[in-house]
Amino acid sequence: MNRSVLRRIAGYMKPYIAYLAGALICAIVYISLSLYVPILIGHAVDQMVAPGQVNYERMRGILLLLAVTVLVSALFQWIMTYCTNQATYRTMRDLRVQAYGKVNRLPLRYIDSHAHGDLVSRVVNDVDQVSDGLLQGITQLFTGVVTIVGTLLFMLTISPIITLVVVCVTPLSLFVAAFIARISRKRFFDQQACQGELSGLIEEMISGIRTVRAFHYENRAESTFDEINSRLYEAGEKAQFNSSLSNPSTRFVNSIVYTSVAVIGAICAITGIPARLSVGQIMSFLAYANQYTKPFNEVTAVLTQIQTAFASARRLFEVLDEEEEPTEPTGAQVIHNGGRHSVEFRNVNFSYRPGTKLLQNINLAAHAGQRIAIVGPTGCGKTTIINLLMRFYDVDSGSIRVDGTDVRQITRGSLRSLFGMVLQDTWLFSGTVRENIAYGKPGASAEEVTAAAKAALAHSFITRLPNGYDTMISEDGGNLSQGQRQLLCIARVMLVDPPMLILDEATSSIDTRTELLVQKAFQRMMEGRTSFVVAHRLSTIQGADLILVMRAGEIVEQGTHQQLLGKKGFYAEIYNSQFAAS
């Protein structure tokens, strides 16, 4: 599995092959010069024959050459690091952009069925983990391969017999590292999964902190946090323990290599069998033996980051491999914003989960300029109709048509641009009041923004804010009341001035007096526009041209307010229950 992950990561790095090539060339030069240093040190040692017998002339030349070699080697090492950093961070930038773009293209069915915090963790934290592991891996790959090959060549020039001993013991180190990596792989995947679950819980608790505190849920939330955190600790502890075995294990094997070189070298120096070695050559060989085993130690030392990177990459690729929203059909129509439009539902059936029925055989016709109200008990499918209108979901069977054209034959962008939507759940982003109102029309002038705010009756409270329209709003409008947030969302739609409207309990958080004024603004705004109004308070939809009464996913009644009251059916029952006190 790691091989397939590595191949995919390599594919992302392909555009930056020039940086990788530069890093490889610099690694060759840097390592070659580094490996030349023990030769020079050995030569310098051999100039010291005995007390009083030192060739200072030759020594000075060797030391000068040694200093130049070290400086040039350091320069190429810096260039190599620069190239690997560029290749890694540019790759991660592209991967993060693709991951974010993928989230935008995922169907809402996927978004709604997965913890949002976990998705955030995959796009942010997992990409960072891949970056860290990839950077370490590339660096160790380049330097390790060149070091191993280079040291073998230099050792062969000194003593082929000792070199053969080193090569024969090396596979044991590789076997130990591979075995430990295999048993720790699953632990790291479990660790990243627990981290994503923990991120999801924290995101939920923070976003709903008022509800958490209102229901005294703090202790239970802490208990849930502790449970997930304990699993994360256990998975992390096992992953770290398994991976920590690799470094001392390979160092033990490498110590055997070093000891073997020292013993055999000493025998050669004393006996001359199979070949006589000088003290300087033995020192050079010991340095090479140490450098030869160094890449194995370094790889095992960063094994934790590498394993975490592979686990994170698999989690990230799971998102990237998810099926996206169906592509627009060839020749999909683009409907331009403006004019009057009609909407028709023909035998529409839909369910969020297969086997669980929701909308059944929905038929309705909203003519251009009509105001359609949708009422019914909670869970009857009112908001689902809105989701289908906006093509957040596609119907299971039947069709929805705008001006006679199936919405599946219309581009999503142009379809959604026809609707202005105000929901019960408000959404504001971190920015100024002006930027939030102009969200759907970034180029709007200050006068247009102000006019929209006045139409939504938001201008008054905005001018009382510390910096008026330039007041910064915290994330999700936390420094505003729920009613103020809803007025800003209404102003946002009024600024766009769409040809059709969707109002889903749009005034539910506004006081009664302000609601009456906003309703008048909506009445003016809905004139000549096809509008869909989802409402629980029936007083707000009595002037609708057509009221659809839903129950258990079906339209059980339809007509005007007076007609439905005259039928004395389900609508009349709901209406009378709301106004029984009066």
MODACOR-V21097 format. One record per residue. PSI is psi in whole degrees, 0 to 359 (NA if undefined). Layout:
psi = (PSI	PSI)
This chain:
psi = (321	329	317	322	317	322	321	319	321	325	323	333	350	319	343	34	332	319	320	320	318	320	321	316	315	324	320	313	313	312	320	315	322	322	341	339	312	326	313	320	319	317	319	319	320	347	348	88	313	170	126	357	71	129	85	326	312	324	316	316	319	317	323	315	323	317	315	318	317	318	313	321	317	323	313	330	320	316	319	315	319	314	316	322	316	313	317	308	328	321	315	325	314	320	320	320	317	321	316	317	325	318	322	334	353	144	151	336	319	314	317	337	5	146	127	323	324	321	318	318	322	320	328	293	316	325	320	319	320	319	312	312	322	318	315	317	315	315	313	327	308	307	323	311	313	321	314	311	315	315	322	317	315	321	324	327	339	308	105	327	311	324	320	322	316	315	324	327	337	316	332	320	317	319	316	313	317	321	314	322	322	319	341	353	312	326	320	325	318	321	314	325	317	323	319	321	319	320	320	318	315	318	319	316	319	316	332	35	325	318	320	313	327	326	14	45	3	314	319	324	320	323	316	317	315	322	313	319	324	319	321	318	315	314	318	320	315	320	315	320	313	314	331	343	334	317	308	328	313	327	325	315	319	328	325	318	312	316	319	318	317	315	311	322	319	319	317	320	324	313	338	11	131	347	142	135	142	167	320	321	321	318	317	318	319	320	319	321	320	318	328	320	345	316	323	321	318	320	316	331	326	16	326	311	322	315	319	321	318	318	317	321	320	318	321	317	335	321	315	335	356	148	131	174	142	139	156	136	154	129	18	138	150	115	124	143	127	164	189	142	150	154	139	133	127	108	49	130	141	145	147	327	132	135	348	104	144	275	133	120	55	125	127	154	118	106	160	127	356	153	114	124	142	120	164	169	165	134	8	348	12	308	331	322	320	317	323	323	318	359	34	330	155	150	153	321	165	196	155	129	137	119	36	356	130	132	338	349	10	140	140	320	313	327	312	334	345	339	139	129	127	119	166	320	113	155	122	150	167	110	188	165	317	315	325	319	322	18	317	355	76	331	12	142	166	324	320	318	315	319	319	320	321	319	328	4	30	346	322	310	333	318	341	354	158	316	24	230	346	11	132	134	133	172	128	24	37	338	15	158	164	319	319	320	320	324	322	321	324	317	324	317	320	329	320	327	61	161	340	152	146	118	108	93	47	341	23	337	15	144	161	317	313	325	319	320	318	322	322	321	320	322	316	320	326	350	122	1	144	125	143	122	117	126	145	324	109	344	338	352	18	336	10	147	329	130	125	124	120	148	126	41	9	151	111	338	153	149	187	172	310	320	318	324	323	333	339	43	217	320	314	325	316	316	314	328	328	329	18	322	324	NA)
